[in-house]
């Protein structure tokens, strides 16, 4: 009798302990899911800021009629806005948008292709079409690892990519006097002193480069890194040589 009673108490305790452990683990995973949701919301906030800065620095490279629609899409997690390629075909994934953004050909509204490409890349990686994730285990590790790598590649390509004429596709790291120098297509270096930002002493030719664009993408990368840690995946080490070798978006 006592033996049966002991076994009964043992199994009740065992299953009760397992149930408590499962509840703790479930709560732990749910809390991580909340942290991950905060990560992608912050990343999209950085993307909105990036668009504002990019359009200000490259004012002829975005469609003013789509400006509000793109910002609203980023804020509401929709996938409504779409653009077309050179053959007038609607683009269907972020790789196609980024291919257009970095095309060496003349692309109208290049900024919009870049921003939408980045948005759809984040949208796909975090599976925002089904954005109600109740545990960290619902996220795709491979997609998020690729997002981590792709953001490193994009940070480098935005800074270095040029068109067939040797001109930068995006003006980002350049100082204001350098942007003015490029836009005015100055041939005589003696005219540099007549540039507005040099003449008014707001900048000099020795002023450090503008790193604010890189900083925003770096903040996105850090958020993705936090996400990867929360889903139990260690971020890969990315070197400049690796970035240069990965010319195409994964």
Steps between C-alpha positions, in 0.01 A plus 500: 500500500773743603695406188203586276446827690868590457487430127181707467660800676818456294319511165278791606811697603684402182219607263431813703868593472497439124190712460659785693819466296301512177313809616825674595655406166189620315508831688873532427444445127205743500712773660767445236236532229405840643866606491526384136187699409667806652809424289321505166290802596819690584665384175204633301520827692865529394395424142248785505770736624737367235248578225457858623876556499555323167228702324638824642851416377378361164191715429460399135509129573161443666140519387327774699161347420602177680676662796207483744388157375845349563523647851146379579583152373807478722300618802203269442692186391320478167632379164284707268747732322667341198733624224589372154825399328641617167261265317198652676451183708394527864779401740409211728779471758764705680786366288342644187456839668862506613621392156321805359636725776858401417465479124773692317234613252299819538225422753223748574426537872790278606446588868156337496638173364762495776261582783231258381764233442624542857143506633395182320824332610419579865133410442597160360773425754275569800201334326290810562218373281418283802644740754319363810784285630430369850840342559855560379493153346257622230774694321709364213868488600633470146306802374617712791862389454470606136353835603798553730742433212299700248498813715880483520516468121254786449689731734811452286329505159303819569826673581699371203265417207538708184322520165646439156630859496694451822263711713377386838150351492420645843641808667533409868846524656600812308502836681273779383781675316579177316135457398499858370828432320350190331169667411669804344739274308793729578814438296723772642615408852562867575123548506469282811549807720186650343278212607234611748602280794870583453446870443282536812749294702235243597729227365853467372666259261644332810160440660439132586259300286130479580451169681134551597370272223738220600404545865131440425572173318743402777216550752280273287777238502526515880126443531513198271793373707283525814224310321737222400617461859140483618422213262817315604707574191845656519560779239769423242826691494497730197829641367550763230649231274188289547279798418694578182477139388122489554407742225146370462233506767436155647 
